[in-house]
Amino acid sequence: MTSFDRMIALKRRIASREAAIGIIGMGYVGLPLALLFSEERFKVTGFDIDARKVETLNAGGSYIVRIPATEIELARQTGFRATADYSQIAQMDVVIVCVPTPLNEYHEPDLSFVSGTMRSIAPHLREGQLIVLESTTYPGTTEEIVAPLLEQGNQAGLRVARDAESSGFYVAFSPEREDPGNDTVARRDIPKVVGGCGPVALEFASAVYSSIFNRTVPVSSPAAAEMTKLLENIYRCVNIALVNELKQLCMRMDIDLFEVIDAAKTKPFGFQAFYPGPGLGGHCIPIDPFYLSWKARQFDFHTRFIELAGEVNSAMPYFVVEHIIEALSQQRKALCGSRILILGMAYKRDIDDLRESPSLTIIELLQKRGATVAYNDPFFPTVGQGRKYALNMTSTPIEKIPEFDCVVIATDHSQYNYQAIVSSAQLVVDTRNATRGIDSEKIVRC
Ligand SMILES: NC(=O)c1ccc[n+]([C@@H]2O[C@H](COP(=O)([O-])OP(=O)(O)OC[C@H]3O[C@@H](n4cnc5c(N)ncnc54)[C@H](O)[C@@H]3O)[C@@H](O)[C@H]2O)c1
C-alpha cells in the first residue's frame, strides 16, 4: 500500500467515523477536544498519567467545572474511555497530544511533558498513524524534538512519511485556541490552524480536524503553525501590558482608563479593547511568549516587546499590594497584622483554573509583609499545593467580610454581589473595576 492509498483509506475511515482517535493529556484542552470528537461519533480514547483523572472519567465523572458529568456519560455511550496504558496507542489511527508546556524555574521552556509523551508513544507506533502536537511551544519543536523522538523510539525503524511515496507515520502541529469561560463562539466555529511535516501529513491532519471544526487553515509548515499560536498570545500579552501601564498613568492623572477604553472601542476599525488587571494568569499568556524569547536567543535576537510586556505585567501584583498598603494607611492601619480577604483565586472570571493566577502572588506578598490572609472563591472550596505555591487554605464564607480590614477584588466572578460586598466591607480594593457604578468612600480602585 502506498502512502497515497493509505491516506485515501484513512480519509474513508474518518468520513465513516471508524477512525480511532487517541488524545493524550485529559486536561483543560484535551478533554473538551475528546468530547468534540465523541460528539461527532468517533470512538475516542483519552490517555493520562494522572490515575485520578482516568478513574473519574471512567466512572462518568468530570473534574472541570464547565464540563458537566452528563457530557462525559454521553461520550462514554459512544465508546469514550480513559486509560494510562500506552500500549493502546497501537490501536489508534490518530494521536493528538495536549500535555503541559510550562516554564522551568529559570523561565526557560520545559518540554519534559512533550518529550516524555513522545518517548512513551514511540514504541507503539505503527505505519500510517497520524501524530499531532497541540501543546503551545516554540517554532521548531515538532521538527526538532517531536519527529526525531518518535523516529528514535520505535523499534520497527519507522520514519516520518514526508511525501506520498514514503512509508512511515505522519506528524503535524495544530495549536489549540481555547478561551476558557468564553461561550460567545462555539468550539466548532473556531478555525483550526494546521501545519504538517510534508503535504500528506497536512492533508491528513486537515481531514481529521475538518470533521470537528467548520474551517481548517492550512499553513506551510509546523513551525508556521507553532509561530501562529505564539503571535496570537504575544499580541494579547503586549496589549495587556500596554493597558496595565496606561492604568498607572491614568491613576496619576485622575482619568478613568476603563471609561477611556469603552470610548475607544466605539471606533469601528483598528482598535481592540484590552483591560488592565492585577497581573497575568493562566497557562498561556504569562508563559508562551517566553518560549519564543528563549528560542530567539539561538538566532542572536532579543524579543524586546515580550521582555518589556513581561516586566510590566509581572509588576502588577506588587502594584496592587502597594495600593492595599496605602488604602489601609488611610484608615490608620498597617498591613502587618491586618486581616485581608482576597475575592477570587481563579486567574479570570467564572473559571476554575488558578494556574499562574496573580491572586497567588498577591497572597504570598501580603503574607510576607505580615498580613493574615484568607480567600473566597466559589470555584475553589479549598486551595492546596501547586507547583509554585503551598497555600492549604479553605474558602472563607462571604458572610465573614465584615471581619476583615480589607477585601481585595482580585477576580470579578459574576456571581458576586458587589453592592453587598461594598456595604458589608470595611475597605475594598478593586483591581478589576468590578465596583463600577457603585459610589462609596470605602472603594479604592487600582
Ligand atoms: N488551558 C488553556 O486554555 C489552553 C489554551 C490553549 C493552549 N493550551 C496549551 O495546551 C497544552 C495543555 O494545556 P492544558 O491547559 O490542557 O493543561 P492541563 O494541565 O490542564 O492538562 C494536561 C494533562 O496532561 C497530562 N499529562 C502530562 N504528561 C502526560 C503524559 N506523559 N502522558 C499522558 N498525560 C500526560 C496531565 O496529567 C494533565 O491531565 C499546553 O501546552 C497549553 O499551553 C492551553
The ligand as a MOL file (V3000), in Angstrom:
LIG
                    3D

  0  0  0     0  0            999 V3000
M  V30 BEGIN CTAB
M  V30 COUNTS 44 48 0 0 0
M  V30 BEGIN ATOM
M  V30 1 N -5.8060 25.8110 29.0910 0
M  V30 2 C -5.9290 26.5810 28.0330 0
M  V30 3 O -6.8080 27.4330 27.9920 0
M  V30 4 C -5.0330 26.4190 26.8250 0
M  V30 5 C -5.3740 27.1290 25.6490 0
M  V30 6 C -4.5910 26.9710 24.5250 0
M  V30 7 C -3.4640 26.1490 24.5720 0
M  V30 8 N -3.1390 25.4940 25.7250 0 CHG=1
M  V30 9 C -1.9720 24.6160 25.6920 0
M  V30 10 O -2.4070 23.2610 25.7050 0
M  V30 11 C -1.4740 22.4530 26.4260 0
M  V30 12 C -2.1880 21.7070 27.5230 0
M  V30 13 O -2.7460 22.6480 28.4230 0
M  V30 14 P -3.8850 22.2610 29.4570 0
M  V30 15 O -4.3950 23.5530 29.9680 0
M  V30 16 O -4.8390 21.3000 28.8710 0 CHG=-1
M  V30 17 O -3.0070 21.5160 30.5760 0
M  V30 18 P -3.5650 20.6050 31.7810 0
M  V30 19 O -2.5130 20.6390 32.8200 0
M  V30 20 O -4.9600 21.0070 32.1320 0
M  V30 21 O -3.6540 19.1520 31.1590 0
M  V30 22 C -2.5640 18.4180 30.7540 0
M  V30 23 C -2.8180 16.9590 31.0740 0
M  V30 24 O -1.7240 16.2110 30.5390 0
M  V30 25 C -1.4470 15.1450 31.4450 0
M  V30 26 N -0.1100 14.6300 31.1520 0
M  V30 27 C 1.0840 15.1830 31.4340 0
M  V30 28 N 2.0780 14.4070 30.9670 0
M  V30 29 C 1.4920 13.3390 30.3760 0
M  V30 30 C 1.9750 12.1900 29.7110 0
M  V30 31 N 3.2820 11.9710 29.5580 0
M  V30 32 N 1.0790 11.3070 29.2490 0
M  V30 33 C -0.2500 11.4900 29.4040 0
M  V30 34 N -0.7710 12.5540 30.0160 0
M  V30 35 C 0.0970 13.4780 30.4950 0
M  V30 36 C -1.6440 15.7690 32.8090 0
M  V30 37 O -1.8550 14.8020 33.8010 0
M  V30 38 C -2.8730 16.6620 32.5600 0
M  V30 39 O -4.0720 15.9660 32.8400 0
M  V30 40 C -0.3950 23.4040 26.9220 0
M  V30 41 O 0.6590 23.4110 26.0200 0
M  V30 42 C -1.0840 24.7560 26.9050 0
M  V30 43 O -0.1700 25.8120 26.7370 0
M  V30 44 C -3.9150 25.6010 26.8490 0
M  V30 END ATOM
M  V30 BEGIN BOND
M  V30 1 1 1 2
M  V30 2 2 2 3
M  V30 3 1 2 4
M  V30 4 1 4 5
M  V30 5 2 4 44
M  V30 6 2 5 6
M  V30 7 1 6 7
M  V30 8 2 7 8
M  V30 9 1 8 9
M  V30 10 1 8 44
M  V30 11 1 9 10
M  V30 12 1 9 42
M  V30 13 1 10 11
M  V30 14 1 11 12
M  V30 15 1 11 40
M  V30 16 1 12 13
M  V30 17 1 13 14
M  V30 18 2 14 15
M  V30 19 1 14 16
M  V30 20 1 14 17
M  V30 21 1 17 18
M  V30 22 2 18 19
M  V30 23 1 18 20
M  V30 24 1 18 21
M  V30 25 1 21 22
M  V30 26 1 22 23
M  V30 27 1 23 24
M  V30 28 1 23 38
M  V30 29 1 24 25
M  V30 30 1 25 26
M  V30 31 1 25 36
M  V30 32 1 26 27
M  V30 33 1 26 35
M  V30 34 2 27 28
M  V30 35 1 28 29
M  V30 36 1 29 30
M  V30 37 2 29 35
M  V30 38 1 30 31
M  V30 39 2 30 32
M  V30 40 1 32 33
M  V30 41 2 33 34
M  V30 42 1 34 35
M  V30 43 1 36 37
M  V30 44 1 36 38
M  V30 45 1 38 39
M  V30 46 1 40 41
M  V30 47 1 40 42
M  V30 48 1 42 43
M  V30 END BOND
M  V30 END CTAB
M  END
